[in-house]
């Protein structure tokens, strides 16, 4: 948000429910509203924003399918990023160790994780299809594997992080 405000000159607001993170936002000059996303976005009128962005939070929301509806109610489009729990590195760690992996961006143990809704790219795209959401753009990232033919062919296996730009089907 800070980068977008300074570089792109956008007017935006962050939503945060952690008091320490709110203090950091204020120190950095980022507009922030204290709110728990699990309570929805009812405080915002329809079509309040051009774009609504949710970064690395989808997997920690009680009802992500409902929040996606809310995001597209208050914004024309939305951007969602999340870790891919189908990433090959996570699969191998689970297979070889027998434990749920503790790695970036999934840097929590199974019992203290905020990640209560792990999903893969395939899971998310199925949800979008069921909800009649239009995938305008999808980008797949991985810090340990260069984008190439394998990632393009098997993004659910080789992509660690997803970026989806969504809209409503007309």
N, C-alpha and C positions, 0 to 999 in steps of 0.2 A: 504494500500500500504506500509506504514511504517512497519507494522508487517511482511508482506510477504518478504520485503527486508531484514529485520534483522534476522528473524527466518528461512526462507526458502532460503535465499540468491538469490532471484530472481532479475533480472534487469527489472524494470517496469517504466511506466510513468503514471502519473495521468493527466486527462484533466479537466480543471476548467476555468470558465469564470468570476468568482467573484474575484476581486482584493484582498479583505481581506483574502479569503480562499487560494489564491495563496501565499500570504505572510506567512500564517500559514504553508503551505506545505514546503516552502523554509526554514523556521525556523526549521522545524522538519527533514530536510534533505531528503525530498521526491522529486523525479524528477517530475516536473509538466510542462505542456504545456498549455499556455493560448489559449483557443479555445472554441467556442460555438458549442455544439453538434448538435444544430438545423441546422448548416451549413454542417453537414455530416462529413465524415472521409476521404475525397478525398486527403488530404495531406499525407496520409499513403499509401505506395505501397501494392499491393496484398500480402497476406501471410507474413506480417511483424512480426507477433506475434504468439506464440503458443496458447495463451489464451487472450481473451479480456473480461474485467469485467466491468459491469455497475451496480452500487449499488444504489438502491433507487432513480433512475433518470428516468426510463422509463415513468412514469406517468407525467413527466414534459416536455416531448419532443413533438415538433409539429407533427412529423411523425415517431412514434416509429417503425412502420413496415419497413420503409426505413432504419432506423438506425440499425435494426437487420440484414438486408442484408449487410450493410456496415461492421458491426462487424464481420460477418462471411466471408467477403471478405478479411479483413486484418488479421484475425486470424483463426486458424484451428477450434477452439471451442470458445464459449463464455459463460459467466456466467451472469445471469440477476437476480437481486433481486428487489422486489417491494412490496408495501403494498397492501393487499387484501381488496378492497372496499366492498367485499361481506361478510366480517367477521361479525359474529353474534353480537358482541358488537356495531358495527356501525349501524347495522340494528335496534337493540333495541333502541339505542339513537335517531335515526331518528323517529322511531315509537312513542316513548313516549314523545319526546320533540317537534317534528315537525320541528326540525332544522337539518341542515347538521352537523354531529358530529365534534367536535374539540378535538381530542385525539392524542396520539402518535401512530403511526408515521404520522398521518394526522393532524399535529398541526397547521393548518391554518384555518381561517374562509373562507367561500365559495368565498368571493369577493377579498381576497388577497392571495389566494393559488397559488403556482406554479403547483399544481396538476391538469393539464388541461385535462388529459386523464385517468380518473379513470377506473380501470379494476379489474376483479376478476380472480381467477385462471382459471376458466372455459373459460372466455373471452380470456385469454392469450393462453391457450392450443388450442382453436379454431383457433386463429391467426397462431400458429405454424403449425397446420395441413394444413391450407390454403396455407401457404408459403413453405410447404414441409420441415419443420425444424424437426430435430430429437431431441426429449427430451431424453438426455442421463441420466439425474438424476434430480429428483425433491425432494426438502425437504420443509417441511412446519413447520413454527414456530409460537408460540404464547406465550406471557409472562404471560397470565392470565389463560391458560388452558394447562394442562399436555398432552403430546402426549400419545395417547391411542387408544382404538378401535373407539371411536367417531371421533377423528381427522383423523384417517386412513380411515374411512368410508365416512366422510363428510368433506374433507379438505377445500372446498370452504366456508363452514360455520364456522368451528372452527379454521382455520389457519389465523393468522394476517399478516404474512409476507411469501413471496414465495422466493425460491432459485431454479433457473432453470439452468442447464448446457445443452447447446444446441450445435448441430452440423448440418451439411448438411446431407440430406438423400443421400446415395450413389447411 
